[in-house]
Amino acid sequence: MLRHTCRKSFLKNVLNSSRLLSSKPGFLEKHEGVETRHAKDNANVVIIGGGCVGTSLAYHLSKYGMKDVVLLEKTELTAGSTWHAAGLTTYYHPGINLRKLHYDSIKLFETIEAETDQEIGFHATGSIRLAHSKHHMNEFKYMMTRHQWHEANQELVDCETIAEMFPLLNMEGILGGLYTPGDGHVDPYSLTMAYAKGARMYGATLLQDSPALSTKQNADGTWEVDTPSGKINTKHVVNAAGFHAREIGQLAGLDLPLVPIHHQYMVSASIPFLEKWKKETGREIPAIRDLRGSYYVRQERTGLLIGPYEEQEKMKIEEDWYDAVPKGFGKELYESDLDRLDKCIEHVMDLLPVFQETELQSVVAGPITYTPDILPMIGPTFKLKNYWIGVGFGYGVAHSGGTGKYLARWIMNGEPDYDLIECDPDRYSTWCDRKFLMAKARESYGMNTTPAFPKEERWAGRPTERVSGAYEDTKARGAAFGFHSGWEQPHFFATQGERKDTPICHVRKHWHDAVGREVDMIMNRVGVIDLTPFGKFMLEGPGATKFLSSMVANTLPKEHRVNISHMLTPNGKVYAELTISRLGKDKYYLVTGSGSELHDLRWLVHHIPEGAEFTLTNVTNDMGVLGVTGKFARDVLSKLTDEPVSHEEFPFLECREMKVAGFDVQATRISYTGELGWEIHHDRKDTGALYRAILDAGQEYGIGDYGAFATNSLRLEKGFRGWGAEMNLDKNPYEAGLGPFIKPNKKTKFIGQEACKQLVQQEQSCKLVAMTVDTYGLLDPEGNETVWFDNKVVGNTTSGAWSYNANTSICMAFVPPHLAELGTNVYVELLGRRFKATVVNDPMYETEAVRTRNALKKAAIQQSA
């Protein structure tokens, strides 16, 4: 590392040069073809915000044929965060679905210049993520495992290759890199102008100096948007207002969890080596992301642009902007504060020695809007019909092209092209308060380049107000919690001396034995689990039955019975899975996963017909849920109630209102483990006392706690699908093996019915299978890994775990139908290695209900004989 005196001299140089910059000159001139007056009284879509996301949406909507698209910009196009952005573009993303967004963006950048005759300054330089530790190298292998079944190219590269591609690097300590050839950078201003020109070319109207003063929804679901030059009546409103998005949301009664982060980057003067390189090769050097030093580097003309992400303790959040953005702030910049970046700058000088002797041309310091988890909010909201959100982009330029396409097609087609649940605006609710937002945004920014590990938990802002009445008890009993839509839910239970912290590895985790104990307990004794985070809705009143039947593809259960039903999109994709308990003729209790609570509620609410007499109430925060599961579950329950609970008197998939331990509950004989069990739904204030009563009653049967990890292992053995994994908007129900739950010929018409009638007659392009994977006990599949056959990518896993009953790794995966035959061997890639996998029976093990039914049939045959 460089001497401190060298760093001080460098910082002085930086600080002196940064005072020269107050804005990017010439970036905000009026653009030909952009109106500055009110042009329409009526519109189909009004987009609020003229940055790269808003203009991309206007471009895509109008190009796809939407008429009367109006964009309102408060001041000038690109004002806000767009004009000063560094403009990096990448195919890479640690998640799965956002890679599709990135892909669509870059593919558009490659063609929009020719389409609009507007230069955008796109440079496809490629990028290299550098590894200085084995954790980083394993992370790259993990990402490759999850990337191979996607379209864009990406590869691991060695040090020799890195040095050839970027000769300025000090290679000491570098172990390797992750190279993405199609990455690069684009000029955000020019890109926005191309979107704007294209939007106008296809018929959209773009209005500058036209702030939205109010947004009011009419009784018929349409909107009235007030501007200084008059009102616009429109069917749809889109909030794409950047760091003004909170204020725009508040006009409609929304409280969006957004806060601007103070981000800085430095631009150097020309570097002779880069002048020569560009002259001789005709191209730029690749962008670099130094994960150790937490910064990015790209070429800017013949200099370098360096953008650090300082640690949590030093970063700055504009907390005051949570209440309101300062009046008049739009194309301004912050004063630079390079003292916060001293550690990052030391790493830059170490990696790029040439930077020590290079003068700084400018420092840019401006706001970037963050959500708590750094991911944007894209889509509708359950609170308001025909109100769309495209905000919270920490990487707005890279996301802009894909976001515009994604939202445009959703608005026009009534469903998105693919699943993007991680960006759903409704992943946040009232539990996400100011305190949580600030703490989580600070953590997300500060850990931007920190290695990410599977099933890692990050703890800023936790717990929220969403804690079960059993939280303190389970915590004291060794619970290791996961974060589920604001809730703390036990993942596993550690005994004294066992770790329950976040894993710092990509191989088998320290909880393996703990989960095994829980599985053994369920199979041979009895366990209790806190399931309070489930999403829970009450639907009741005249017309409830007709409405619900029109929303799901299955027939509805009879009174006091339960079934699994699926809500589909018009094109027959799986939107949601509901557990439906019928409590009366027109009374239903609906249960969904914690991560899809408001996602599912939104679909239901937005389809309620005008004049409906029934009510739909979200009771998630009112109801607690405890599960009693395992061989002796019936024995434990019988000690707590006077109600009969035998197999004959309380059969599988029955629900009943009863008293348990003196508390009024709704008990349902069901368990996601596939073993004997009951879910006990009750008033949330009773959870703690009920939990303790269950433990007391189960002592003689060896009762203990179990969590979500044991549940996952057992449900995979039973072939139970998981929403968001085996079931999502990327697949239809027949591909996912949900045919028994789909009734395309039922009398009541339901959403997606016509599509199902066609799909059931077609040969599916892929099929979900169960597989064992021979990993030699080193690690287990988790989902989204690449499946290989004959040295070709043929599919992907969806979920995985260790099967304690089969004593092997198991997973589910989508493969072509010809590879779905029992006994077929394929290979699953895990951490850079391909492990042999075998297609097995689905399910691998019968559920308790099937085993009991078969045993009773066998006994009856024997008795009759």
C-alpha positions, 0 to 999 in steps of 0.5 A: 500500500502507498505511503500516507504522505503520497495519499495526502498529496493526492487528496489535495490534488483531488480536492483542488480540482473538484472545486472547479466542477459545479455541473456538467456544461452543456448537458441540459439544453432544450432538446428539439421536439420536446414540448414545454407547453400543455398539449393534451387534455386526455391520455392513456398513460401519463409518465411523471419523470423525464430521466432515463427510465421515464423516457424509456417507458415513453419510447417503449409504450409508443413504439408498441402502439400505445396512443396518447402517451404523455411524459411530464418533466418537472424541469428539463429532461435528464435533470435529477440523477440521470445527467450526472450518472457514470453510465455503466452498463452490465449483463451481470447481476447477482440475482436471476431475473434482473439479468433479463432486464440488463440484457434487454437494456444492452441489446437496445443500446446496440440498436437505438442509435440507428433507429433514432439517429441519435448518438448515445456514446455506447462503448461495449468495452467488457468488464472484469470483476477482480478477485483478491480472495478465495471468497471472491473467487468462489463467488464468481464460480457461484455466479457462473453456476447461476449464469450459464443458462442465461443468454449473455456470455460470461466467463472466468479469466486468469491473471495472465488474461486480465493483465493482457486486457488491462495492462495498467493493473498492479496484478499483485494479490489478484487471483482471477476475474469474472469477465463479461464481454458485452458490458460497457458504458453509455452517455446517460444524457445522450441515451435519454435524448435517444429515448425521447426522440424515439418516443416522439417519433412514435407519437408520444408527447413530452412536456418539460417545465411541467411538474405534476401538482396533484394526482387524483383517482376518479371513481371509475379508476381513471386518474386526473393529473394536475399541471401548471397548464391544466389537467390531464385525464388518463387511464394510467399514471406512472411514477418515474420521478427519481429522487422526487418519487416519494413526493409524487407518491405522497400526492396519491397517498403512497409512502414509498421507502426511498432515500437519496445516497450521496455518491461521488466519482472522480475523472482523471486527466488524459493518460498517455498510455490510454491515448496510445492504447486507443489509437493503436487498438481502436477500443477502450480498456474493459471496465474494472470492478475492484471488490476488495477496494469497493469501487469501479473504474472505466475509461473516460475518453483517454482518462479514467473514471473511478467511482467508490462505494465507501463503507457504511460508517463514512457514507452519507444519506440525504435523510432530510430528503425523506421529507422533501427534496430542496426546492429547485434542486434538479441539475445541481451537484453536491460539494465533494467530500473526498475525506470519506473516500480515503480508504478507497483511494488508497486501493485505487492507487495500489491497483493503478499506480499510474493514478498516483501521478495523474491529475484530476479533471473533475469530481462529480458528487450527486444523489442516487435514490436507494430502496432499502435493499438496493433493488428498484421498485417496478410494477403496480401497487395493491393500494391503487389501481392503474398506478405504476411505479418505476423508481429506486434505481441505484443503477438506473442507466443500466436498468432503463432499457429493460425497465421501459420494455418490462413496464410497457408490456405489463401495462399493455398486456395486463401481465409481465413477460417474466417474473421480477418479484424481487422488484415488486413495489409491494414487497414493502409495507407499513413495517418498512418505516423511516428507521428501517429504510435508513439503516438498510439503505446504509447497509446495502450501499456500504456492502455493495461489493462485499461477497454475497453468500447463499442464504446470507442474512444481513441485520441492519434495521432488524427486527421490525415491528413484525415479530411473532408472539413466540419470537422471544421464546424461540430466540431463547431456544436457539432460533436462527432467524431469516427475514421474510417481508419484515418478519423474523422467521426461524430457519433452524435451531442451534443447540448450545455451542452451535453457531447460528450466525451468517455463513461465510462460505459457499459450501455446506453450511454449519447448520447441516447437523441442526437441520438433520436433527429437526428432520429426524424429530419430525419423522420420529417424534413431533415438532412445532414451528412458527408460521406467523409470517404467512400472508392471510386474507379473509374473503366473505359476503354475497358473491365471494364464491363466484368471485373466488372461483373466477380467480383460481383454476381449481374447483373450490373446496366444500365447507370446512374443507381445504385445497390448494389453488392457483391464480393464473395470468391471462396467458396461463402463467402461474401468478400465485398459489393459495391455500383456501379454507372454506369456512362457510357458504360465502366465507373463505380464509386464504393463505399464501407465502410471506413473500407474496402477501401484497403481491397476491392481495393486489391481484385479487383487489384489482379484479374485484368487480364494481359494486361487489357486496363481499369484503376482502380483508388482509388479516396477516398482522392479526393472525398468528400461526403455529404448526404442530408436525410429526409422528406424535402431532395427533397425540400432542393436539389431543392433550390440548383440545376436547375435539376429536382429532383421529384420522377418521374424525379430523381427516386430511385437508379439513379445517375446523374452529375449535379450542386449543389450550383454551384459545379459540383457533382455526385448525387445519390438518395440513403441513408443508412437510408432507408429514402428519400435522396441523396448522393452528391459526389464532389471534396473534396476541395468543401466540406466545401462550399457545406456543408454550402450551404446545411445548408443555403438552409435547414434552413426553413425546420429545417435542422440539422446534424446527424451522424453514430449512427442515421444512424445505428438505421435507417438502422437496422429498414430497414433491411439493412445489414452491412459489417463486421457485417451481411456480412463477410467471416464467412457467405455465402450470403444466410445465411445473407439474401442476396439472392435477390442480388445474380444471380447464373445463370447470363451469365458472370461467377463470382468468387464464382458462382459455390459455389452459385449454390450449396449453393442455393440448400442447407438448410442453417445452420443458418439464419439472423433474426431481433429481438426486445429485451426487455431490460427495457431501461437499455442498448442496444445490439450492436452485437456479444452478445450470443443468448440463447434458452432452456438454450443453446447457439444457435447463436449470434447477429450481430448488435444492437441499440435502435429503436426510431421509435419502442421504443424498443431495436432491433438487427439482429442475426444468429439463427438456421432456426427452430428459425427464424419463426416470433414470436419465443422467444429467449434470448439475453445475455447483461452484464450477464443478459438474456433479452427476444427477439422476431423474427420480420419482416425483415425489420421492417419498409419499406424504403421510396422508397417502401412506395412511390412506394406502395402509387403510386400504390394505387393512380393509382388503386383508379384513375382507379376505 
